[in-house]
Amino acid sequence: MKPVNAVNMTWEEVSPGHFQRPLGENERFIKAIGDRAHNAGREHWSVTAYATFDFKLNFPDSSADVIVERLGQAWKALRFEHPSIASIAGEDTVDYIVPKTSDLEHWVNQTFSIIDGGQTLDDVIAGLRPSQYVTGYYLPRTSQFLIHLAHWRTDGYGALQLLDSFFGSSLNSDAENLPWGSEVSRLVPTVEEALDNPIDSTPEIHEAAQKYLSTVALTKDAVGVAQTKDVSTPPAGTRSAHLRFSPEATEAITKACEEKDISVLSAVHASTAAATWQFASLDSKIKPYTSTMRFTLRPYLPEPYNNATVAAGIYTGGYMFQVPASQSWLETASQYHHEYETGITADFLRSRRQYARDVLEKMKTPPPLPATPPSEVDISFVDAPSLIKPTYSTTDRGVVEVLEVGLGVETLTRQMYCFVWEFRGSLELSVVYNEAFYDQAFVEKVVIAIGDTLKRELGLST
């Protein structure tokens, strides 16, 4: 086998133009979770990221066909810049094949779709199906572009970085003339490789991995929103309910959080806990709230991985954390603030490989299903302004304005996820849910309750 002449030496050329590396431990366990839903034609935790944009070309012909052609070129360029979006995962390996011209066109036809009908973005997301590749969807009627990825491929940060690369290429790329074959130098490493986690774990690493894995026990008998559907109800599509704060309201929220010595994320997290208690059944309102402390590992990756070149890789981690129902909102927000500030430790980083191994081992003998499935509202945050630009321009070709962005995951359980980000000065919340278990009106009440609690507890409303 011939190693790739690149910073990541785990990829090897197993035959001319065919590159391969082992599937990483974290990729393996996240993939196993997603794959469980394939029999139902779904993929749990698959990532969706989208942008609404305005394409202003300087060309004499700025027709819809020209825009589609530019986006198609950008999709090819995205593969060139981030070739791992076209890799394929097997049982034990990830494979990438350098495309010939005909292969590239076939890949585009498989992965790039134009949604011409009356479907909304929410409809498209609800109808998504698993794919061996990353897929992209252009909605001309609403001028939106959606990217869909299995979660083993990337995280929320990486998904927005991929959108950034896509729009950056939409004005300039000439994909047919790109030096195909050289892209393999940008095939991404696993998180274990990037963090240089040892293959053989020390007793201290085993202990750290077990410490984080043991937090899963905190999910038992934790509070969740009241459920009305039978436990045998099968999942359907994933949809979402949104709340956007104006730039003025966002500025006021940020200032109020600073005055209370907490982050906006911690304040929203505490408000998400409050909403879960609010919509819980009467006999559950005294139960503790358990949710995930999620962290991007990207700032902790050493060079040359600490940048957007590894967008098409999963570099995230977390553990469960619990707060009691008895304490005040500010006490809860302060707890979250402290945890977000101190949660990334040397133990956390060096135990990522062993943690994933332990999760995979535990998955072999899953515990019995609880009588009442978990139904908390969990939370996830991305620093969107650092990941995707609002404007892309060239003097000779035109301007692309990204007007809004969004992020979510496919959920096939009764758990909902509140995604939090800021873009163009506006704080945004999006609660994703499975439409088999909740209706839109109910989830809109949930996201409004999160926003109302946030404003009230920060002294911004009565």
CORPEJO-V579584 format. One record per pair of residues at least 12 apart in sequence whose C-alpha atoms are under 7 Angstrom apart, sorted by the first residue. I is the first residue (numbers start at 0). GAP is how many residues later the second one is. If there is no record, write none. Layout:
i->{I:I}
gap->{GAP:GAP}
This chain:
i->{0:0:1:3:4:5:7:16:16:17:17:17:18:18:18:19:19:19:19:20:20:20:21:21:21:22:22:22:23:24:24:24:25:25:26:28:28:29:29:30:33:40:40:41:41:42:42:43:43:43:44:44:44:44:45:45:45:45:45:46:46:46:46:46:46:46:47:47:47:47:47:47:47:48:48:48:48:48:48:48:48:49:49:49:49:49:49:49:50:50:50:50:50:50:50:51:51:51:51:51:51:51:52:52:52:52:52:52:53:53:53:53:54:54:54:55:55:55:56:56:56:57:57:57:58:69:69:70:72:72:72:72:73:73:73:73:74:75:76:76:76:77:77:79:80:81:81:81:82:82:82:82:83:83:83:84:84:84:85:85:86:87:87:97:97:110:110:110:111:111:111:112:112:112:113:113:113:114:114:114:115:115:121:124:124:125:125:125:126:133:133:134:134:134:135:151:152:152:152:153:153:153:153:154:154:154:155:155:156:156:157:157:157:158:159:159:160:160:160:160:161:163:163:163:167:170:187:187:187:190:190:191:191:193:193:194:196:196:200:204:204:205:207:207:208:208:208:211:212:214:214:214:215:217:217:217:218:221:221:221:221:222:222:222:222:222:222:222:222:223:223:223:223:223:224:224:224:224:224:224:225:225:225:228:234:234:234:234:235:235:235:236:236:237:237:237:237:237:237:238:238:238:238:239:239:239:239:240:240:240:240:240:240:240:241:241:241:241:242:242:242:242:242:243:243:243:243:244:244:244:245:246:246:249:249:255:261:261:261:262:265:265:265:266:266:267:268:269:269:269:270:270:270:271:271:272:274:274:274:275:275:285:286:287:287:287:287:288:288:288:289:289:289:289:290:290:290:290:291:291:291:291:291:292:292:292:292:293:293:293:294:294:294:295:295:295:296:296:296:297:372:373:373:374:374:374:375:375:376:376:376:376:377:377:377:378:378:378:379:379:379:380:380:380:381:381:382:382:383:383:383:384:384:389:389:403:406:407:410:410:411:412:413:413:415:415:415:416:416:417:417:417:418:430}
gap->{12:13:12:181:180:179:181:80:81:78:79:80:76:77:78:73:74:75:76:72:73:74:70:71:72:69:70:71:166:328:331:332:327:330:125:327:331:121:122:121:12:88:89:87:88:87:367:366:367:368:106:364:365:366:103:104:105:363:364:101:102:103:104:361:362:363:98:99:100:101:359:360:361:97:98:99:110:111:357:358:359:94:95:96:97:355:356:357:93:94:95:351:353:354:355:91:92:93:350:351:352:353:90:91:347:348:349:350:89:346:347:348:344:345:346:342:343:344:340:341:342:338:339:340:338:100:101:99:97:100:101:102:92:95:96:99:91:99:92:96:98:87:88:103:102:104:105:230:100:101:103:104:103:104:228:48:49:227:47:48:46:44:45:82:83:23:24:25:23:24:25:23:24:25:23:24:25:22:23:24:23:24:117:113:114:111:112:113:110:14:15:12:13:14:12:162:159:160:161:157:158:159:160:159:160:161:226:251:225:230:153:154:155:152:227:228:147:150:226:227:149:223:224:225:224:226:122:124:125:123:124:160:161:107:111:106:153:156:153:145:146:148:139:143:142:145:146:107:142:104:105:106:104:72:102:104:71:65:66:67:68:54:57:61:62:64:65:66:153:52:56:150:151:152:51:54:55:56:150:151:53:54:55:208:177:178:199:201:198:199:200:197:198:172:173:194:195:196:197:193:194:195:196:190:191:192:193:189:190:191:199:202:203:206:187:188:189:205:185:186:187:204:205:182:183:184:185:181:182:183:180:178:179:176:177:202:71:72:75:74:67:70:71:66:187:186:110:59:62:63:179:182:183:105:178:16:171:174:175:100:101:39:38:34:35:36:37:33:34:35:30:31:32:33:29:30:31:87:26:27:28:29:86:25:26:27:28:23:24:86:21:22:23:19:20:21:18:19:20:17:41:40:41:39:40:41:39:40:38:39:40:41:38:39:40:38:39:40:38:39:40:38:39:40:38:39:38:39:37:38:39:37:38:12:13:19:12:24:22:23:22:21:20:23:15:16:17:14:15:12:13:14:12:16}
